[in-house]
Amino acid sequence: MIKRHITLLWMFGALVNSFAQTSILDSETKEPVSFATISFGNGNGVFADDEGVFKFSKKLYPDIDSLFISALGYDKLNIATLNLSDTLFLESKEDELRTVVITSRKKFKKQEVEATIHNDYYKCWLPTIESEIAVFFPKEDKKLTKISTINLPIKLEASDWGKRKRSKTKVKAFSTLFRASFYENENGFPGKTLTYDQIIFRVTEASSNLYELDVTDYDIYIPENGVFLSIQVLGYTDRNGKLLPNKKYREVKTAKGIVKISTTFRPLLPFTDKFPESKTFVKRIFLNGNKWVKFEKKNITNSDLLRKGQNNYGMGLGLQVYKN
């Protein structure tokens, strides 16, 4: 029994030591750069956690020679894996600070852009670690308009697929970390970010089918030509909300060899056919140069959602419209 425990401890130690742990820090403040993106340049990548730490193994990724590291508010860093040290520093961008709007914030009326909710599994987006989804919202009122909440429809999943239509079926457990971002409208596409603040939130099976994210304190005002709001999966977490190492693909053995299948994350995101024109944009973080594309058939040919006419994510907003 003692020998078995020693063997298990040795195997665990070997596994931990096979991964190099790297911290990403701000070059001036030496503070961690939370949730930075680490792209491998081959359509794969990982995210740093809240302490700016990520793990990379040459044994696990033998064909990766360079890492491309990026984070909101910082210059990108390209580094060879042979030169990867235990600490990396990112230079901040001081020339891209957002405009600050000053208001008394005393008199305003509340408005809402209603979210679209449904419970159809087959009309939901399966989030992956590589995808970011943005929805465009025009400015409907000429008055100063502040975003107070982002209202996100989600679909929880039954732990037993055969019982999925029962109202009291047990829900499949999960804990997923998301990032929300705001973008300017640049010629009809998401452009520059409106804030460098990290807006990170966690969704679990205990959440309701409409997750309300309070963003009042971030002071985001809708520009005259509208705004894009996005959400992006960072990965699964432990029970305390700590981001876990998450792989983009699962490797499944088949008769024809090992097949890579994209890892999908919960919750599901309900899409809708309520709007005739798509106002939803998607991008793959580690592919296609990180470029946005409109979610429509001419751009995305293999989508079951588009074949069913579900061309938009049903995101909603809570607004504060200020009086003159």
Secondary structure, DSSP 8 states (H G I E B T S, - for coil): -HHHHHHHHHHHHHHHHTSEEEEEEETTT--B-TT-EEE-SSS-EEE--TTSEEEE-TTT-TT--EEEEE-TTB--EEEEGGG--SEEEE-B-TT-----------SEEEEEE-------GGGEE--BTTEEEEEEE---SSS-EEEEEEEEE-B--BSSGGGTTSTT--B---EEEEEEEEEEEETTEEEEES--S-EEEEEETTS-SEEEEE-GGG--B--TT-EEEEEEEEEEB-TTS-B----SEEEEEETTEEEEEE-B-SSBEEEE--SSS--EEEEETTSGGG--EESSTTT-SS-HHHHTT--EE--EEEEEEE--
